[in-house]
């Protein structure tokens, strides 16, 4: 039986071209029109239906070219989403893709999701049957109020109608004395998983800032304001979706707080700020023993794909790249 294909994990700052690289890499890994890889999206905002332009989702053409997973999973008006749910779905998708003899390519947008994939999440305590029977007799409104008192972060994240996860969050708190939201930010593996090859895109701050400004201009040209208006009038956004970068600023514009030019400038500023924060997160992944970081400032898309393909196929890494190994 053939050894399962390793996970290809593509990391880098926002606006760094990760999706474009992943799609082209998947096509290059195939042969005779057959996909050699499938994409798994690791982005906490791309899980929401309708948040397309502002979250830089793959285009319809890209999705026709290469299969995508974990896009458009939940409704932005009523449903929340969690890292543990994403990890559960991602692991299932990885298994399915491998059974087809293909590479799973995980495109990192939310670094917390990436960290969970590499290092797992603590499972927490086992089921408490007596406590569950007690909680099952309570009304959902009472359970929600109790959860809001003991773990406000989980209460915000878990959908108000999700009784199962509400009960589990209360159970964890009663059993451990610690909120489940706190436990879920701790990692379950002593060492990172090794069935992965990390390709990191390394940009200077000047280069990535220029890419961010260009992307925001293109999003506005592509109709981000109209998309935001359509979502805004559709209903009250959930807590997570309502803070999505780009949409939040344009909703402020629609509500008269900012002019359109002011809102667009705020999107650029806050996206550049996000890229700075991402650099700190990305440092965590540089020490992984199977990571290669590519200096991408001066590379064309074709050169970037060629270098990434070399990493996957185990060819030597030459000029323009930095290979980072654990000391």
C-alpha positions as CSV (number, residue, x, y, z in Angstrom):
1,X,0.0,0.0,0.0
2,X,1.4,3.4,-1.0
3,X,2.4,5.7,1.8
4,X,-0.1,8.5,2.4
5,X,0.9,11.8,0.8
6,X,2.2,14.4,3.3
7,X,0.2,17.5,4.0
8,X,1.5,20.5,2.2
9,X,0.9,23.5,4.4
10,X,1.3,27.0,2.8
11,X,1.8,29.8,5.2
12,X,2.5,33.5,4.8
13,X,1.0,37.0,5.5
14,X,-2.3,38.2,4.2
15,X,-2.2,39.3,0.5
16,X,0.9,37.1,0.0
17,X,-0.5,35.0,-2.8
18,X,-1.0,31.8,-0.8
19,X,-4.3,30.8,-2.6
20,X,-2.9,31.4,-6.1
21,X,0.2,29.4,-5.2
22,X,-1.8,26.5,-3.8
23,X,-4.1,26.3,-6.9
24,X,-1.2,26.3,-9.3
25,X,0.8,23.9,-7.2
26,X,-2.2,21.5,-7.1
27,X,-2.4,21.7,-10.9
28,X,1.4,21.1,-11.3
29,X,1.2,18.0,-9.1
30,X,-1.4,16.4,-11.3
31,X,-1.1,14.8,-14.7
32,X,-3.2,14.7,-17.8
33,X,-5.9,16.9,-16.4
34,X,-6.2,14.9,-13.2
35,X,-5.8,16.8,-9.9
36,X,-2.7,15.8,-7.9
37,X,-3.9,17.7,-4.8
38,X,-7.0,19.2,-3.2
39,X,-7.1,22.4,-1.1
40,X,-8.2,22.7,2.5
41,X,-8.9,26.3,3.6
42,X,-7.7,27.3,7.1
43,X,-9.5,30.6,7.4
44,X,-11.9,31.6,10.1
45,X,-13.8,34.0,7.9
46,X,-13.9,32.1,4.7
47,X,-16.1,29.5,6.4
48,X,-19.0,32.1,6.2
49,X,-21.3,32.0,3.2
50,X,-21.5,35.3,1.3
51,X,-18.3,36.8,2.7
52,X,-16.4,36.3,-0.6
53,X,-14.6,39.3,-1.9
54,X,-13.6,40.7,1.5
55,X,-12.1,37.4,2.7
56,X,-10.3,36.8,-0.7
57,X,-11.9,33.5,-1.3
58,X,-10.9,31.5,-4.3
59,X,-12.6,32.5,-7.5
60,X,-15.2,30.3,-9.1
61,X,-12.7,29.5,-11.9
62,X,-10.1,28.4,-9.3
63,X,-12.6,26.1,-7.6
64,X,-13.4,24.5,-10.9
65,X,-9.7,23.9,-11.5
66,X,-9.0,22.3,-8.1
67,X,-11.3,20.9,-5.5
68,X,-11.7,23.0,-2.3
69,X,-12.7,22.0,1.2
70,X,-13.9,24.0,4.2
71,X,-15.3,27.0,2.4
72,X,-18.9,28.3,2.9
73,X,-19.7,26.1,5.9
74,X,-21.9,28.4,8.0
75,X,-24.3,31.3,7.8
76,X,-22.9,34.7,8.9
77,X,-26.1,35.9,10.4
78,X,-26.8,33.2,12.9
79,X,-24.0,30.7,13.2
80,X,-20.6,30.8,15.0
81,X,-17.6,28.6,14.3
82,X,-14.8,27.3,16.4
83,X,-11.2,26.0,16.0
84,X,-12.1,22.6,17.3
85,X,-14.9,22.2,14.7
86,X,-12.5,23.3,12.0
87,X,-9.9,20.8,13.1
88,X,-12.4,18.0,13.1
89,X,-13.5,18.8,9.6
90,X,-9.9,19.3,8.4
91,X,-8.7,16.0,9.7
92,X,-11.7,14.3,7.9
93,X,-10.9,16.1,4.7
94,X,-7.2,15.1,4.9
95,X,-8.1,11.5,5.3
96,X,-10.5,11.6,2.3
97,X,-8.0,13.3,0.1
98,X,-5.3,10.8,0.9
99,X,-7.6,7.9,0.1
100,X,-7.7,9.4,-3.4
101,X,-3.9,9.3,-3.6
102,X,-3.7,13.1,-3.6
103,X,-1.8,15.7,-1.6
104,X,-3.9,17.7,0.9
105,X,-2.8,21.3,0.5
106,X,-3.7,23.4,3.6
107,X,-3.8,27.1,2.9
108,X,-3.1,29.0,6.1
109,X,-5.1,32.1,6.7
110,X,-5.9,31.8,10.4
111,X,-2.8,30.9,12.3
112,X,-4.7,29.5,15.3
113,X,-6.2,26.9,13.0
114,X,-2.7,26.1,11.6
115,X,-1.3,25.7,15.2
116,X,-4.2,23.4,16.0
117,X,-3.5,21.2,13.0
118,X,0.2,20.9,13.8
119,X,0.0,20.5,17.6
120,X,-3.6,19.4,18.3
121,X,-6.0,20.6,20.9
122,X,-6.4,19.2,24.4
123,X,-9.3,16.8,24.6
124,X,-10.4,18.0,28.0
125,X,-12.1,15.7,30.6
126,X,-14.2,12.7,29.7
127,X,-18.0,12.7,29.8
128,X,-19.7,13.2,33.2
129,X,-22.8,11.1,32.8
130,X,-24.5,12.3,36.1
131,X,-23.8,16.0,35.3
132,X,-25.1,15.6,31.7
133,X,-28.4,14.1,32.9
134,X,-28.8,17.0,35.2
135,X,-28.0,19.5,32.5
136,X,-30.3,17.8,30.0
137,X,-33.3,18.7,32.3
138,X,-32.5,22.4,32.1
139,X,-33.9,24.7,29.5
140,X,-31.6,26.0,26.8
141,X,-32.1,29.6,27.9
142,X,-30.9,28.7,31.5
143,X,-27.9,26.8,30.1
144,X,-27.0,29.8,27.9
145,X,-27.1,32.2,30.9
146,X,-25.0,29.8,33.0
147,X,-22.4,29.5,30.2
148,X,-22.3,33.3,29.8
149,X,-21.4,33.6,33.5
150,X,-18.7,31.0,33.6
151,X,-17.2,31.3,30.1
152,X,-18.2,34.4,28.2
153,X,-15.8,33.7,25.4
154,X,-17.4,30.3,24.7
155,X,-20.9,31.8,25.0
156,X,-20.0,34.2,22.3
157,X,-18.5,31.5,20.1
158,X,-21.1,28.7,20.5
159,X,-24.3,29.2,18.5
160,X,-27.3,30.0,20.8
161,X,-29.2,27.0,19.5
162,X,-26.3,24.5,19.9
163,X,-27.4,22.7,23.0
164,X,-24.8,19.9,22.7
165,X,-21.8,22.2,22.7
166,X,-23.3,24.4,25.4
167,X,-23.7,21.4,27.6
168,X,-20.1,20.3,26.9
169,X,-18.7,23.7,27.7
170,X,-20.5,23.7,31.1
171,X,-19.4,20.2,31.7
172,X,-15.8,21.0,31.1
173,X,-15.9,24.0,33.5
174,X,-17.6,22.0,36.3
175,X,-15.1,19.1,35.9
176,X,-11.9,21.2,35.6
177,X,-12.7,24.6,37.0
178,X,-11.3,26.1,33.8
179,X,-13.2,27.5,30.8
180,X,-13.3,25.4,27.7
181,X,-12.3,28.5,25.7
182,X,-9.0,28.6,27.7
183,X,-8.3,24.9,27.3
184,X,-8.9,25.0,23.5
185,X,-6.0,27.4,23.1
186,X,-3.6,24.9,24.6
187,X,-2.0,22.2,22.5
188,X,-2.4,18.4,22.8
189,X,0.8,17.2,21.2
190,X,4.2,17.3,22.9
191,X,5.9,17.7,19.4
192,X,4.4,19.0,16.2
193,X,3.1,16.4,13.7
194,X,5.6,15.3,11.1
195,X,3.4,14.2,8.2
196,X,3.6,17.8,6.8
197,X,5.8,19.9,4.6
198,X,5.6,23.6,5.4
199,X,6.1,26.1,2.6
200,X,6.4,29.6,4.1
201,X,6.3,32.8,2.0
202,X,8.6,35.4,3.4
203,X,8.0,39.0,2.5
204,X,9.6,42.3,3.6
205,X,7.2,44.7,5.3
206,X,7.5,47.1,2.4
207,X,6.6,44.5,-0.2
208,X,3.6,43.1,1.7
209,X,2.2,46.5,2.5
210,X,2.2,47.3,-1.2
211,X,0.4,44.1,-1.9
212,X,-2.1,44.8,0.8
213,X,-2.9,48.3,-0.6
214,X,-3.3,46.9,-4.1
215,X,-5.5,44.1,-2.9
216,X,-7.9,46.4,-1.1
217,X,-8.2,48.7,-4.1
218,X,-9.0,45.6,-6.2
219,X,-11.6,44.4,-3.7
220,X,-13.4,47.7,-3.9
221,X,-13.3,47.6,-7.7
222,X,-14.6,44.0,-7.6
223,X,-17.7,45.1,-5.7
224,X,-16.9,44.7,-2.0
225,X,-19.2,47.6,-1.0
226,X,-22.2,46.0,-2.7
227,X,-21.4,42.7,-1.2
228,X,-21.2,44.3,2.3
229,X,-24.5,46.1,1.7
230,X,-26.2,42.8,0.7
231,X,-24.9,41.1,3.8
232,X,-25.7,44.0,6.1
233,X,-29.4,44.3,5.0
234,X,-29.8,40.5,5.2
235,X,-29.9,40.4,9.0
236,X,-27.8,40.9,12.2
237,X,-24.4,39.4,11.7
238,X,-23.1,36.9,14.3
239,X,-20.4,38.1,16.6
240,X,-17.6,36.5,14.7
241,X,-18.7,37.6,11.2
242,X,-19.5,41.1,12.3
243,X,-15.9,41.9,13.0
244,X,-14.5,40.6,9.7
245,X,-11.9,43.0,8.4
246,X,-13.2,45.0,5.5
247,X,-16.9,44.4,6.2
248,X,-16.8,46.0,9.6
249,X,-15.3,49.2,8.2
250,X,-17.7,49.3,5.2
251,X,-20.7,48.8,7.5
252,X,-19.5,51.8,9.5
253,X,-19.5,53.7,6.2
254,X,-23.1,52.5,5.4
255,X,-24.1,53.6,8.9
256,X,-22.7,57.1,8.3
257,X,-19.7,56.9,10.6
258,X,-17.1,57.2,7.8
259,X,-16.9,58.4,4.3
260,X,-16.1,55.7,1.7
261,X,-12.6,56.9,1.3
262,X,-12.1,56.9,5.1
263,X,-13.5,53.4,5.4
264,X,-11.2,52.1,2.6
265,X,-8.2,53.8,4.2
266,X,-9.1,52.1,7.5
267,X,-9.2,48.7,5.8
268,X,-5.7,49.2,4.4
269,X,-4.4,50.4,7.8
270,X,-5.9,47.5,9.8
271,X,-4.9,44.9,7.2
272,X,-1.3,46.1,7.4
273,X,-1.6,45.9,11.2
274,X,-2.9,42.4,10.8
275,X,0.1,41.4,8.7
276,X,2.4,42.7,11.4
277,X,0.7,40.5,14.0
278,X,0.8,37.5,11.6
279,X,4.6,37.8,11.5
280,X,4.7,37.1,15.2
281,X,2.5,34.1,14.8
282,X,4.5,32.8,11.8
283,X,7.7,32.8,13.8
284,X,6.2,29.9,15.8
285,X,6.2,27.8,12.6
286,X,9.8,28.5,11.4
287,X,11.2,26.0,13.9
288,X,9.3,23.1,12.5
289,X,11.8,20.5,11.2
290,X,10.0,20.2,7.9
291,X,9.6,23.9,7.0
292,X,11.1,25.8,4.1
293,X,10.7,29.6,3.9
294,X,10.9,31.3,0.5
295,X,12.0,34.9,0.1
296,X,9.2,36.0,-2.2
297,X,9.6,39.7,-2.7
298,X,11.2,39.6,-6.1
299,X,9.8,36.3,-7.4
300,X,7.2,36.0,-10.2
301,X,4.2,33.8,-9.6
302,X,5.8,31.2,-12.0
303,X,9.1,31.3,-10.1
304,X,7.3,30.9,-6.8
305,X,5.4,27.8,-8.0
306,X,8.6,26.3,-9.3
307,X,10.3,26.7,-6.0
308,X,7.3,25.3,-4.1
309,X,7.2,22.3,-6.4
310,X,10.8,21.7,-5.7
311,X,10.1,21.6,-2.0
312,X,7.3,19.1,-2.4
313,X,9.4,16.9,-4.6
314,X,12.4,17.1,-2.4
315,X,14.7,18.9,-4.8
316,X,17.5,21.0,-3.3
317,X,16.6,24.5,-2.2
318,X,18.6,27.1,-4.0
319,X,18.9,30.9,-4.1
320,X,16.0,32.9,-2.9
321,X,15.0,30.5,-0.1
322,X,15.7,29.9,3.5
323,X,15.5,26.4,4.9
324,X,14.7,26.5,8.6
325,X,15.4,23.4,10.7
326,X,14.8,22.8,14.4
327,X,18.1,23.2,16.3
